[in-house]
């Protein structure tokens, strides 16, 4: 190998090794998955926002029996622990709180693929006014399947993750509707 060829090889090797770790793994990692659900609620957006925006009081969410929270409604500071009827605990961090846009963003902390076969779940709920004083709730989620490597087991594949998160979003909308229109 010539000196010039050796230098080119060493330079290329150094560039490859200097790449951030995520770059080398990106080709083998699971893809970002998405789910979106919408539902209409027969109540004005302001009433729905009063319920949705109170991050510390989310006992209305499906399966939640008690909530412990800290940090108020301050994004990236507020944290809540949802104590579930089955004895489990789900921790969530507030990522977005926008009263003007009536938008609330939440990230699940500490993934439990037995509870939800998805990881790194972030969801955003947005309220929009609809005719007749109603509200349209749009709930979007971004996440990864529960198994990050190639060839996931059947219970942790993309389809199972999408179905589970979609079910969760539908249940959240139904619970919000039930809370707002008893």
C-alpha positions as CSV (number, residue, x, y, z in Angstrom):
1,X,0.0,0.0,0.0
2,X,1.4,3.4,-1.0
3,X,1.8,6.1,1.6
4,X,-1.0,8.1,-0.1
5,X,-3.3,5.1,-0.1
6,X,-2.5,4.3,3.6
7,X,-3.3,8.0,4.6
8,X,-6.6,7.8,2.7
9,X,-7.5,4.6,4.4
10,X,-6.6,5.9,7.9
11,X,-8.5,9.1,7.3
12,X,-11.6,7.2,6.2
13,X,-11.3,4.9,9.2
14,X,-11.0,7.8,11.5
15,X,-14.1,9.4,10.1
16,X,-16.1,6.2,10.4
17,X,-14.9,5.7,14.0
18,X,-15.6,9.4,14.9
19,X,-19.2,9.1,13.8
20,X,-21.7,9.3,16.6
21,X,-22.7,5.9,17.9
22,X,-26.3,6.3,16.7
23,X,-25.2,6.7,13.1
24,X,-23.5,3.3,13.0
25,X,-26.6,1.7,14.6
26,X,-29.2,3.5,12.6
27,X,-29.3,1.1,9.8
28,X,-30.2,-1.8,12.2
29,X,-32.5,0.0,14.6
30,X,-36.3,-0.2,14.6
31,X,-38.2,2.6,12.7
32,X,-40.2,5.3,14.4
33,X,-43.9,4.3,14.5
34,X,-46.9,6.5,14.7
35,X,-50.5,6.3,15.7
36,X,-53.2,9.0,15.4
37,X,-56.7,8.9,16.8
38,X,-59.5,11.5,16.8
39,X,-62.8,11.8,18.7
40,X,-65.6,14.3,19.1
41,X,-66.8,15.4,22.5
42,X,-70.0,17.1,23.1
43,X,-68.6,19.9,25.2
44,X,-66.7,23.2,24.4
45,X,-62.9,23.1,24.1
46,X,-62.4,25.2,27.2
47,X,-64.2,22.7,29.3
48,X,-62.1,19.8,27.9
49,X,-58.9,21.8,28.2
50,X,-59.6,22.3,31.9
51,X,-59.6,18.5,32.4
52,X,-56.8,17.7,30.0
53,X,-54.4,20.5,30.9
54,X,-54.3,19.6,34.7
55,X,-51.3,17.3,34.4
56,X,-51.3,16.5,38.1
57,X,-54.9,15.3,38.2
58,X,-55.2,12.5,35.6
59,X,-57.2,10.0,37.6
60,X,-59.7,10.0,34.7
61,X,-57.2,8.1,32.5
62,X,-58.0,4.4,31.9
63,X,-57.0,2.1,34.7
64,X,-55.5,4.9,36.9
65,X,-56.5,4.9,40.6
66,X,-54.2,7.5,41.9
67,X,-51.7,10.1,40.7
68,X,-48.6,11.6,42.4
69,X,-47.2,14.6,40.6
70,X,-44.6,17.3,41.0
71,X,-43.6,20.3,38.9
72,X,-47.0,21.7,38.1
73,X,-47.7,22.3,34.4
74,X,-44.1,23.2,33.6
75,X,-42.8,21.2,30.5
76,X,-39.6,19.2,31.1
77,X,-40.0,19.7,34.9
78,X,-43.4,18.2,35.7
79,X,-43.5,14.5,36.4
80,X,-46.4,12.3,37.3
81,X,-46.7,8.7,38.5
82,X,-49.9,7.0,37.5
83,X,-50.8,4.2,40.0
84,X,-52.7,1.6,38.0
85,X,-55.6,-0.6,39.2
86,X,-53.4,-3.7,38.5
87,X,-50.7,-2.5,40.9
88,X,-48.3,-1.1,38.3
89,X,-46.9,2.4,38.1
90,X,-46.4,4.4,34.9
91,X,-44.2,7.5,35.1
92,X,-44.8,10.4,32.6
93,X,-43.0,13.7,32.0
94,X,-44.8,16.7,30.6
95,X,-43.1,17.8,27.4
96,X,-45.5,20.4,26.1
97,X,-48.2,22.5,27.6
98,X,-49.7,25.2,25.4
99,X,-53.0,26.8,26.6
100,X,-53.3,29.0,23.5
101,X,-53.1,25.9,21.2
102,X,-54.8,23.7,23.7
103,X,-52.0,21.2,23.3
104,X,-50.5,18.8,25.9
105,X,-47.4,16.6,25.3
106,X,-46.3,13.7,27.5
107,X,-43.4,11.3,27.4
108,X,-43.6,7.9,29.2
109,X,-40.5,7.4,31.3
110,X,-39.1,3.9,32.0
111,X,-40.5,1.5,29.4
112,X,-42.3,-1.6,30.5
113,X,-42.9,-3.7,27.4
114,X,-45.1,-6.1,29.4
115,X,-47.5,-3.3,30.1
116,X,-47.2,-1.6,26.6
117,X,-45.2,-3.3,23.9
118,X,-43.7,0.0,22.7
119,X,-40.8,2.1,24.0
120,X,-39.9,5.8,24.0
121,X,-43.6,6.7,23.7
122,X,-44.3,10.4,23.3
123,X,-47.9,11.5,22.7
124,X,-49.6,14.9,22.1
125,X,-53.2,15.7,22.6
126,X,-54.7,18.7,20.8
127,X,-58.2,20.2,21.1
128,X,-60.0,21.9,18.2
129,X,-63.4,23.6,18.3
130,X,-66.1,21.9,16.2
131,X,-69.6,22.9,15.2
132,X,-72.3,23.2,17.8
133,X,-69.9,23.9,20.7
134,X,-68.2,20.5,20.4
135,X,-64.6,19.6,20.6
136,X,-62.4,17.4,18.4
137,X,-59.6,15.7,20.3
138,X,-56.6,14.6,18.2
139,X,-54.2,12.3,20.0
140,X,-50.9,11.5,18.3
141,X,-48.1,9.2,19.4
142,X,-44.6,8.5,18.2
143,X,-42.8,5.4,19.5
144,X,-40.7,2.4,18.7
145,X,-41.7,-1.2,18.9
146,X,-40.8,-3.0,22.2
147,X,-37.8,-4.8,20.7
148,X,-35.2,-2.5,19.1
149,X,-33.2,-5.1,17.2
150,X,-33.9,-6.9,13.9
151,X,-36.2,-9.9,14.0
152,X,-38.4,-9.0,17.0
153,X,-40.4,-11.7,18.7
154,X,-44.1,-11.7,17.6
155,X,-45.3,-10.1,20.8
156,X,-42.9,-7.1,20.3
157,X,-43.2,-6.4,16.6
158,X,-44.3,-3.2,14.8
159,X,-47.9,-4.4,14.3
160,X,-48.4,-5.3,18.0
161,X,-46.8,-2.0,19.1
162,X,-49.1,0.1,16.8
163,X,-52.2,-1.8,17.8
164,X,-51.4,-1.4,21.5
165,X,-50.7,2.4,21.3
166,X,-53.7,2.9,19.1
167,X,-55.9,1.2,21.7
168,X,-54.3,3.4,24.4
169,X,-55.1,6.6,22.5
170,X,-58.7,5.5,21.8
171,X,-59.1,4.6,25.5
172,X,-57.7,8.0,26.5
173,X,-60.1,9.9,24.3
174,X,-63.1,7.8,25.5
175,X,-62.0,8.4,29.2
176,X,-61.7,12.2,28.5
177,X,-65.2,12.1,26.9
178,X,-66.7,10.3,29.9
179,X,-65.1,12.7,32.3
180,X,-66.4,15.8,30.4
181,X,-69.9,14.5,29.7
182,X,-71.0,12.4,32.6
